[in-house]
Every structure is written in C-alpha cells, then in structure tokens.
Amino acid sequence: MTRKTISTSIAIVGCVLAGVGLVGCDGSGLDEAGEEFKAELFTGTDTFTIGDHQVNVSCSGSPTSDGPIVLLLHGGGDDLTKLADFQKQISKNSRVCSYDRLGAGKSDKPDGEQDYASVGKTLTGVIDTFANGDPVVLVGHSMGGLIAARYAPDNKDKVAGMVLLDATSPTAVADLKQRIPEDATGEAAELRAQTLAIYGGENPEKLVFTDGKVKSAGDIPVRVIQHGKQYLAAVPEYGPGLEDDWTAGQKDWLNVSSDSELDTAKDSGHYIYVDEPDAAVEAVKDVASRAAD
C-alpha cells in the first residue's frame, strides 16, 4: 500500500469532492490518524491489518446508503473474487464488502488450526474496521454461511440480519458419517474420506468443523436459501439420502432466528448466487431493508 506525503485533511476533502465513486480514494496518503476514515470510505480491493494478520478486503457501493453494510462470506476453497459479480449487483443499493478469510485468496495464512471462535475473531475485526462496529447483514455461502450462523448468536451486537446461501449443515460431520458407512466402496467412499478430511481441517483455512445445536441470534431477519437442483443425488446409492440430510440442515438453520424463512432456488446448484443471482440479490435487499427498520 503506497503512502504519499499529503495531509489527512487534504485527502479527506479530495475524497468527499470525488462523490459516491470515491475516485482515487484507495487510502493512499492517509497517515495513521486517517486509517479509520480510510476503512469507512474505502472502495476497491486492498489489504488491511486486522489483528495480527493482513486481510484482503473489497468494498463497493455508496457509503451514504441507508441501512446496514452488507458483508459477504465466501465458501470454502473460494475467495472474494468468486463473489465479484454478486457484490457488484448488491452495491447498486447498498454499501457492501467482502474479504478473504485467513488462508484464502490474498489474506495471510492462519497460524494453525482454526475453530469458529478464531475465524469469528477475524470477522469481528473486519466488522469493527469497515462498519465502525455497527451491526451488518452477513451473507454467507456454503462454509461462509456456516461461519455466519455460528457467529451471530454469540455476537448479536454485530449482526443485523443474515442470508444463508446453501450453508453447510450444522450437523454436517455426523450426517456424512451416518449416511455413508465407513465400509463403503467406490465413489461414495472417496467422497466420504475427502469430505471428512476437509471437515477435519485439511482445507486452506485450516478450519475444523464441529457439529452442534443451532443457537438463536434473537429475532433478526434471516433468509435461508437452498439449492433446487439435486446434484448430491448423483452419488451412487447414497445420493438421495445426502439430499435429505442437506435439506434437513437448511431447515435446522431456521432456528438461528425467530424471524427466519426458507426458500428453494429451483434452478440452482450449490452456487445460488451464480446460478440464480436475482434470487440471491432479492434476499439480500429484503433482509437489509428489514434490518434497517
């Protein structure tokens, strides 16, 4: 990140005059006193110090939009670039940011194995930095949805609402072990072994998945959207059961709030925001609007 020797006050005036687009306001020229301003009005993609790590963050949309900031959480094995088109659509109506979790994209690698508390610590740092600590709308896909739904109940002051896009089940580990037995063979056995390895921490973020009861985050607005195309059904012998388990998990996530609803993206596979972006964007608009009331 380059830093030119201009004063913070001049940089602030320049950014304000640039308007909504924030042309040229990528944070260059801000000294330590201007870091808070830089984060609040930052547009583009850059790395920031969050805790003890460098975290890659992308923000767009008007900083003067009504309602809470929307914060996107990518799925496992992805990074914020996967969300770029989705973020662009949301930014037409809301201030929206995304970030690479530790181990993903251009962010630092984690120091070791992570649990929900450690990934939540980074998430809190991002919220405090880019939303001034105000509650945000979390929009999480797959593993990102799992992280969002585990985070919200313990951080109610940070979360104004959620959209869970085909979020990983709260009982994913047990579901897989029970559905595909240890003595399974062929494609099912490979799927079992590979997925359990990922759940056990063999993923870029080194997150160890742990099952648990869904805790409530109160009455915040929540939309849970599940896939409609039964892609898991293609797994020989066990596919239909895997689809049943996934659907049960989506229904279980409804317990995260007393104001939650479940929808199905009928023409979508796992990547709902790619296959049916209009449905995903509508859900974000709805939750953001209700969270602002």
VMD Tcl script that draws the C-alpha trace (Angstrom):
set ca {
  {0.00 0.00 0.00}
  {1.65 3.24 -1.09}
  {1.52 6.34 1.11}
  {2.11 9.81 -0.31}
  {3.15 12.67 1.92}
  {-0.08 14.65 1.85}
  {-2.08 15.55 4.89}
  {-5.06 13.60 6.09}
  {-7.27 16.67 5.85}
  {-6.45 17.20 2.16}
  {-7.13 13.53 1.45}
  {-10.50 13.72 3.20}
  {-11.56 16.80 1.26}
  {-10.49 15.19 -2.00}
  {-12.50 12.06 -1.30}
  {-15.61 14.00 -0.37}
  {-15.44 16.06 -3.54}
  {-15.00 12.92 -5.61}
  {-18.51 11.88 -4.59}
  {-20.06 8.45 -4.46}
  {-17.50 6.92 -6.80}
  {-14.64 7.87 -4.46}
  {-12.35 8.23 -7.44}
  {-8.72 7.98 -6.42}
  {-9.56 7.35 -2.77}
  {-7.89 4.00 -2.27}
  {-6.38 5.07 1.02}
  {-3.14 6.46 -0.41}
  {-1.92 9.48 1.52}
  {-3.62 8.64 4.81}
  {-1.43 8.57 7.88}
  {-2.26 6.57 10.98}
  {-4.84 9.14 12.07}
  {-6.68 8.62 8.82}
  {-6.89 4.83 8.92}
  {-10.41 4.81 10.35}
  {-11.63 7.16 7.63}
  {-9.81 5.12 5.02}
  {-11.68 1.95 6.01}
  {-15.08 3.62 6.22}
  {-14.96 5.13 2.72}
  {-12.58 2.68 1.06}
  {-13.62 1.48 -2.39}
  {-11.68 -1.18 -4.27}
  {-9.58 -4.10 -3.07}
  {-6.61 -3.86 -0.73}
  {-5.04 -5.50 2.30}
  {-5.57 -4.18 5.82}
  {-4.15 -5.12 9.20}
  {-6.81 -6.98 11.17}
  {-5.46 -8.18 14.49}
  {-2.06 -9.69 13.77}
  {-2.72 -10.50 10.12}
  {-3.05 -8.90 6.73}
  {-6.56 -9.40 5.40}
  {-7.63 -8.79 1.81}
  {-10.83 -6.72 1.64}
  {-13.04 -5.45 -1.18}
  {-15.68 -2.74 -0.70}
  {-18.08 -1.03 -3.09}
  {-21.32 0.90 -3.11}
  {-22.28 4.24 -1.68}
  {-21.17 4.84 1.92}
  {-24.24 7.04 2.37}
  {-26.78 4.32 1.52}
  {-29.50 3.79 4.11}
  {-29.37 0.60 6.12}
  {-26.58 -1.63 7.38}
  {-23.47 -2.58 5.46}
  {-23.66 -5.96 3.75}
  {-20.70 -8.27 4.38}
  {-20.17 -11.27 2.09}
  {-18.55 -14.52 3.26}
  {-17.24 -16.78 0.51}
  {-17.45 -20.56 0.52}
  {-14.63 -22.93 1.40}
  {-11.94 -23.18 -1.27}
  {-13.08 -19.85 -2.79}
  {-12.06 -16.24 -2.19}
  {-13.63 -12.83 -2.62}
  {-13.04 -12.83 -6.40}
  {-15.72 -15.52 -6.74}
  {-18.20 -13.03 -5.28}
  {-17.25 -10.10 -7.54}
  {-20.32 -10.12 -9.82}
  {-22.66 -10.73 -6.88}
  {-21.06 -7.89 -4.95}
  {-21.43 -5.58 -7.93}
  {-25.17 -6.25 -8.06}
  {-25.63 -5.63 -4.34}
  {-23.57 -2.43 -4.47}
  {-26.26 -0.78 -6.61}
  {-28.40 -0.46 -3.49}
  {-26.10 -0.99 -0.51}
  {-22.63 -0.47 0.80}
  {-21.09 -3.96 0.56}
  {-17.77 -5.51 1.47}
  {-16.22 -8.94 1.15}
  {-12.96 -10.34 2.47}
  {-10.64 -13.29 2.15}
  {-10.63 -15.26 5.38}
  {-7.22 -16.30 6.68}
  {-5.81 -18.93 4.36}
  {-7.93 -17.81 1.42}
  {-7.09 -15.56 -1.50}
  {-4.58 -12.83 -0.71}
  {-5.01 -12.83 3.07}
  {-2.36 -14.20 5.41}
  {-2.39 -17.87 6.28}
  {-3.69 -18.79 9.74}
  {-1.15 -19.54 12.46}
  {-2.55 -23.05 12.89}
  {-5.83 -24.90 13.09}
  {-8.87 -22.66 13.43}
  {-12.24 -23.08 15.10}
  {-15.38 -20.97 14.87}
  {-14.08 -18.65 17.59}
  {-10.84 -17.88 15.75}
  {-12.48 -17.23 12.38}
  {-15.03 -15.16 14.29}
  {-12.26 -13.04 15.75}
  {-11.16 -12.02 12.26}
  {-14.78 -11.43 11.27}
  {-15.24 -9.13 14.26}
  {-12.12 -7.23 13.24}
  {-13.47 -6.71 9.74}
  {-16.84 -5.50 11.08}
  {-15.21 -3.13 13.55}
  {-12.91 -1.73 10.86}
  {-15.26 -1.38 7.91}
  {-18.64 -0.91 9.59}
  {-17.41 1.11 12.57}
  {-18.60 -1.74 14.78}
  {-22.21 -1.20 13.69}
  {-24.25 -4.37 13.04}
  {-24.04 -5.71 9.49}
  {-26.01 -8.06 7.27}
  {-23.97 -11.23 6.86}
  {-24.40 -13.07 3.56}
  {-22.64 -16.43 3.63}
  {-22.33 -19.14 1.02}
  {-21.68 -22.78 1.98}
  {-18.88 -22.76 4.58}
  {-19.28 -18.98 4.78}
  {-22.91 -19.47 5.73}
  {-21.93 -21.94 8.43}
  {-19.46 -19.42 9.86}
  {-22.04 -16.61 9.76}
  {-24.70 -18.68 11.51}
  {-22.28 -19.83 14.22}
  {-21.03 -16.28 14.73}
  {-24.31 -14.39 15.00}
  {-25.72 -15.89 18.22}
  {-22.57 -15.04 20.18}
  {-22.20 -11.59 18.60}
  {-25.74 -10.21 18.49}
  {-24.49 -6.63 18.62}
  {-22.57 -7.17 15.38}
  {-25.25 -8.79 13.20}
  {-28.43 -7.09 11.97}
  {-29.56 -9.88 9.66}
  {-28.37 -12.84 7.58}
  {-28.76 -14.52 4.23}
  {-27.55 -18.12 4.20}
  {-26.94 -19.44 0.69}
  {-26.87 -23.24 0.76}
  {-24.99 -23.06 4.05}
  {-23.13 -26.13 5.24}
  {-25.33 -28.09 7.65}
  {-24.88 -27.57 11.41}
  {-24.55 -31.36 11.69}
  {-22.53 -31.94 8.53}
  {-19.89 -34.19 10.08}
  {-22.32 -36.56 11.78}
  {-24.63 -36.55 8.77}
  {-21.90 -37.75 6.44}
  {-20.57 -40.38 8.82}
  {-24.03 -41.79 9.36}
  {-25.15 -41.61 5.75}
  {-22.08 -43.18 4.12}
  {-20.72 -46.03 6.25}
  {-17.02 -46.49 6.89}
  {-17.00 -49.69 4.85}
  {-18.45 -48.04 1.75}
  {-16.56 -48.53 -1.50}
  {-16.04 -46.72 -4.77}
  {-17.09 -43.13 -5.40}
  {-19.05 -42.87 -2.16}
  {-16.03 -43.99 -0.13}
  {-13.84 -41.40 -1.83}
  {-16.41 -38.69 -1.19}
  {-16.62 -39.67 2.47}
  {-12.86 -39.68 3.01}
  {-12.20 -36.43 1.16}
  {-15.05 -34.54 2.78}
  {-14.24 -35.70 6.30}
  {-10.64 -34.64 5.72}
  {-11.85 -31.17 4.76}
  {-14.10 -31.05 7.81}
  {-11.15 -32.12 9.94}
  {-9.07 -29.10 8.97}
  {-7.49 -30.15 5.67}
  {-8.69 -27.03 3.92}
  {-6.88 -23.77 3.06}
  {-8.30 -22.02 6.12}
  {-7.45 -24.93 8.44}
  {-10.93 -24.66 9.94}
  {-12.00 -27.71 11.92}
  {-15.75 -28.19 11.54}
  {-17.61 -29.15 14.70}
  {-21.27 -30.09 14.86}
  {-23.60 -28.52 17.38}
  {-27.10 -27.37 18.13}
  {-28.18 -24.20 16.36}
  {-28.24 -21.31 18.81}
  {-30.57 -18.35 18.44}
  {-29.44 -14.88 17.45}
  {-32.79 -13.45 18.52}
  {-35.33 -12.06 16.08}
  {-33.06 -10.68 13.35}
  {-34.35 -11.15 9.77}
  {-32.87 -14.29 8.19}
  {-33.36 -15.82 4.76}
  {-32.16 -19.39 4.21}
  {-31.96 -20.39 0.54}
  {-31.22 -23.96 -0.51}
  {-30.36 -25.44 -3.90}
  {-33.11 -26.89 -6.06}
  {-31.05 -28.98 -8.47}
  {-30.43 -32.27 -6.70}
  {-26.73 -32.54 -7.55}
  {-25.93 -34.67 -4.48}
  {-28.36 -37.30 -5.75}
  {-25.75 -38.28 -8.36}
  {-23.68 -40.05 -5.68}
  {-24.27 -43.78 -6.22}
  {-26.53 -45.45 -3.65}
  {-26.32 -42.69 -1.05}
  {-27.21 -39.62 -3.13}
  {-30.92 -39.27 -2.24}
  {-30.08 -39.62 1.44}
  {-27.41 -36.93 1.18}
  {-30.01 -34.59 -0.33}
  {-32.38 -35.37 2.54}
  {-29.64 -34.59 5.06}
  {-28.81 -31.30 3.33}
  {-32.45 -30.22 3.32}
  {-32.77 -31.12 7.00}
  {-29.73 -28.96 7.71}
  {-31.24 -25.97 5.92}
  {-34.42 -26.33 7.97}
  {-32.32 -26.57 11.12}
  {-30.68 -23.22 10.34}
  {-34.11 -21.60 10.65}
  {-33.66 -21.92 14.41}
  {-31.00 -19.22 14.29}
  {-33.78 -16.60 14.45}
  {-37.46 -16.35 15.27}
  {-37.80 -14.27 12.08}
  {-36.45 -16.72 9.50}
  {-37.76 -18.26 6.32}
  {-36.62 -20.97 3.93}
  {-36.68 -20.67 0.14}
  {-35.55 -23.01 -2.62}
  {-33.70 -21.79 -5.70}
  {-35.32 -24.31 -8.03}
  {-32.91 -23.89 -10.94}
  {-29.73 -23.65 -8.90}
  {-26.99 -25.97 -7.83}
  {-24.76 -25.20 -4.85}
  {-23.67 -21.76 -6.12}
  {-27.00 -19.99 -5.82}
  {-25.56 -16.51 -6.25}
  {-24.11 -17.65 -9.60}
  {-26.97 -19.82 -10.89}
  {-29.83 -17.63 -9.65}
  {-28.28 -14.25 -8.82}
  {-31.62 -12.42 -8.92}
  {-32.99 -14.62 -6.14}
  {-29.88 -14.09 -4.03}
  {-29.86 -10.32 -4.56}
  {-33.57 -10.08 -3.74}
  {-32.99 -11.88 -0.46}
  {-30.17 -9.50 0.46}
  {-32.31 -6.47 -0.35}
  {-35.16 -7.85 1.72}
  {-33.04 -8.59 4.77}
  {-31.14 -5.30 4.56}
  {-34.40 -3.37 4.31}
  {-35.98 -5.12 7.28}
  {-32.79 -4.82 9.31}
  {-32.84 -1.05 8.76}
  {-36.38 -0.65 10.18}
}
mol new
graphics top color blue
foreach p $ca { graphics top sphere $p radius 0.5 }
foreach p [lrange $ca 0 end-1] q [lrange $ca 1 end] { graphics top cylinder $p $q radius 0.2 }
display resetview
